Structure formats: structure tokens, C-alpha cells
């Protein structure tokens, strides 16, 4: 299989599953779509781990915006394993929620979209070769998780979701500040503009970016 396809699959498969839930909702025919996407993610991560072990350069895709190395492949395996376990448990969980009338068809559709979008965002964060893409992916996981925390829309769930947003927003803001400073330092270290936020390029110019 094309290595670039392997890099794109962990993001693309859950994104396609999210689109499937958005189009068709959560029903008997789509209940296991998330589990299938998570299994595909895990399989792609295992193959990437085999291909990138001992390869410092890794595998790049999407014009260099994504890159997989041994570390990111290991993290993808963790994400895939946890996602697969969660998606395998989701059909019975939502069936119980529907039976107890604590949720409805619109909410289950939203659950399918949010969980798959969250998995795609986590995979994107792990594979991001660009600091800007990484920040966007982490911010996306924060927003999506807030909606998942408040899934039941009770007073307690809504309160927990807002507390989560407030706490995480502080970290996201500090990360953005660090991103700006890293970009500034890279430009003053004569790093090319198009590589000022690239992990590999910044690593090569790390010594010049550090003040004496």
C-alpha cells in the first residue's frame, strides 16, 4: 500500500464515518460504522509502525503537512485501540439511552458525528508536521470534547462542558503564544518562511534559534 495513503487513512477514515453519520444518522445499518473506521485506523497505525521503525525521516503526506514516524505511529496505535473499544461499546450504550428515553435520533446522530470527528482530530494532531496544523487539531479536540461532555444536555452536563472549555482554553491560549514565539525565533534564525512552523525544519535549526 502507498505509504501516503497509510498516513492519510487515520484521519480520513473517521472523517468519512462522521460524514456517514451526518448523512444517514445512527441506525442499525450505521451503528458499527464507527467501529469499522476505528479498526481501519488501528490497522493503518500498525502498518505505519512497522514501516517507520528505524526510519528517522518517516513518511510524509499532504504536501508535507502530515508526517508519520515511529513515535507518531505508536501514538496512533494507542488512539486506534481506545477508539475501537469505545466504538464497540457505543451501540449498546446508545440502545440503553434510547430505551430509557434519555436521548433521541437527533442526539444519536450528533454522537456519531462528534465521536468520529474527535478521533479524526486526535489523529491529525499526532500526524501534524506543522505546528499550526497541530494547534488547530488540538483546538478542534477541545471544542468537540466540550460537546461530548455536554451530550445529555442536563444542567450538570452543561456545567461540566463549560468548565472543561474554560480550563482547556487557558492551555490553548498559552500554546498559541508559544506558537507565535517559536515562529518569531525561527524567522530570526534564518529559517525559510515556508518552514518556520515545520517540526523537521525547526529541529535542524534548533541551535540557531536558541539565544546564546
C-alpha positions in Angstrom: 0.0 0.0 0.0 1.1 3.6 -0.8 2.7 5.0 2.4 1.0 8.3 1.9 -2.4 6.5 2.0 -1.4 5.0 5.3 -0.7 8.4 6.7 -4.0 9.9 5.4 -6.1 6.9 6.5 -6.1 7.6 10.3 -7.6 11.0 9.6 -9.7 10.1 6.6 -11.5 7.0 7.8 -13.1 8.6 10.9 -13.8 11.7 8.9 -15.7 9.6 6.4 -17.5 7.8 9.2 -18.5 11.2 10.6 -19.9 12.2 7.2 -21.8 8.9 7.1 -23.4 9.6 10.4 -24.2 13.2 9.4 -25.9 11.9 6.2 -27.7 8.8 7.5 -27.9 9.2 11.2 -27.4 6.5 13.9 -29.4 3.4 13.0 -29.0 -0.3 12.7 -27.2 -0.1 9.3 -24.7 2.5 10.5 -24.3 1.6 14.2 -21.0 -0.2 13.5 -19.6 2.3 11.1 -17.5 4.0 13.8 -16.1 0.7 14.9 -15.1 -0.2 11.4 -13.4 3.2 11.0 -11.5 2.7 14.3 -10.4 -0.7 13.2 -9.1 0.7 9.9 -7.2 3.4 11.8 -5.7 0.8 14.1 -4.6 -1.4 11.2 -3.1 1.6 9.4 -1.2 2.6 12.5 0.2 -0.9 13.0 1.5 -1.0 9.4 3.0 2.5 9.8 4.7 1.4 13.0 6.3 -1.5 11.0 7.4 0.8 8.1 8.7 3.6 10.2 10.7 1.7 12.9 14.3 2.6 12.4 13.4 5.3 9.8 14.1 8.7 11.3 12.7 10.6 8.3 9.3 8.9 8.5 6.6 9.1 5.8 5.2 12.5 4.7 1.8 13.2 3.0 -0.5 16.1 2.1 2.3 18.3 0.8 4.4 17.8 3.9 1.7 18.9 6.3 1.4 15.4 7.7 4.3 13.1 8.7 4.4 9.7 10.5 7.4 8.4 12.3 7.8 5.6 14.9 6.6 7.8 17.8 3.5 9.1 16.0 2.7 5.5 14.8 2.9 4.3 18.4 0.5 7.1 19.5 -1.8 6.2 16.6 -1.9 2.6 17.8 -3.0 3.8 21.3 -5.6 6.1 19.8 -6.9 3.4 17.5 -7.1 0.8 20.3 -9.0 3.1 22.6 -11.3 4.3 19.8 -12.1 0.8 18.8 -13.0 -0.2 22.3 -15.2 2.9 22.7 -16.9 2.4 19.3 -17.6 -1.3 20.0 -19.4 -0.2 23.3 -21.3 2.6 21.7 -24.2 0.7 20.1 -25.2 -0.9 23.3 -24.7 2.4 25.2 -26.9 4.3 22.8 -29.5 1.5 22.7 -29.8 1.7 26.5 -30.1 5.5 26.3 -32.8 5.3 23.7 -34.7 2.6 25.7 -34.6 4.8 28.8 -35.7 7.8 26.6 -32.8 9.9 27.7 -31.8 10.6 24.1 -33.4 10.6 20.6 -32.5 10.2 16.9 -31.0 13.7 16.5 -28.8 13.2 19.6 -27.5 9.8 18.5 -26.7 11.3 15.0 -24.8 14.1 16.8 -23.0 11.5 19.0 -21.8 9.6 15.9 -20.6 12.7 14.2 -18.8 14.1 17.2 -17.1 10.9 18.2 -15.7 10.3 14.7 -14.7 13.9 14.3 -12.9 13.8 17.6 -11.0 10.7 16.6 -10.0 12.3 13.3 -8.8 15.4 15.2 -6.7 13.4 17.6 -5.1 11.5 14.7 -4.4 14.8 12.9 -2.7 16.2 16.0 -0.4 13.2 16.2 0.4 13.3 12.5 0.8 17.0 12.1 4.2 18.0 10.7 3.4 21.7 11.1 2.9 23.5 14.4 0.0 25.5 13.0 -1.9 22.3 12.0 -1.1 20.8 15.4 -2.6 23.8 17.2 -5.8 23.7 15.0 -6.1 20.0 15.6 -5.8 20.3 19.4 -8.3 23.2 19.4 -10.7 21.0 17.4 -10.4 18.2 20.0 -11.2 20.7 22.8 -14.3 22.0 21.0 -15.6 18.5 20.1 -14.9 17.2 23.6 -16.9 20.0 25.1 -20.0 19.0 23.1 -19.4 15.3 24.0 -19.2 16.2 27.7 -22.5 18.0 27.5 -24.1 15.3 25.4 -27.1 14.7 27.7 -27.8 18.5 27.9 -28.7 18.2 31.6 -27.7 21.1 33.9 -24.8 19.1 35.3 -23.5 18.1 31.9 -23.7 21.6 30.5 -21.9 22.9 33.6 -19.2 20.3 33.2 -18.8 21.2 29.5 -18.3 24.9 30.2 -15.8 24.2 33.0 -13.9 22.0 30.5 -13.9 24.7 27.9 -12.6 27.3 30.4 -9.8 25.1 31.7 -8.7 23.9 28.3 -8.9 27.4 26.7 -6.1 28.6 29.1 -3.8 25.9 27.8 -4.8 26.5 24.2 -4.1 30.3 24.6 -0.7 29.6 26.1 0.0 27.1 23.2 -0.9 29.8 20.7 1.5 32.3 22.4 4.3 29.6 22.3 3.5 29.1 18.6 3.9 32.8 17.9 7.2 32.9 19.8 8.5 29.8 18.0 7.7 31.4 14.6 9.4 34.6 15.6 12.5 32.8 16.8 12.6 30.7 13.6 12.5 33.7 11.3 15.3 35.3 13.3 17.3 32.1 12.9 17.1 32.5 9.1 14.6 29.6 8.8 12.7 29.8 5.4 9.2 31.3 5.8 7.6 28.2 4.4 9.3 26.0 7.0 9.1 28.3 10.1 6.5 26.0 11.6 7.7 22.7 10.3 8.9 20.3 13.0 11.7 18.8 11.0 13.0 22.2 9.8 12.8 23.7 13.3 14.8 20.7 14.6 17.5 21.3 12.1 17.8 25.0 13.1 17.3 24.4 16.9 20.8 25.6 17.8 20.5 28.8 15.9 17.0 29.5 17.4 18.3 29.3 20.9 19.8 32.6 22.3 23.4 32.4 23.3 
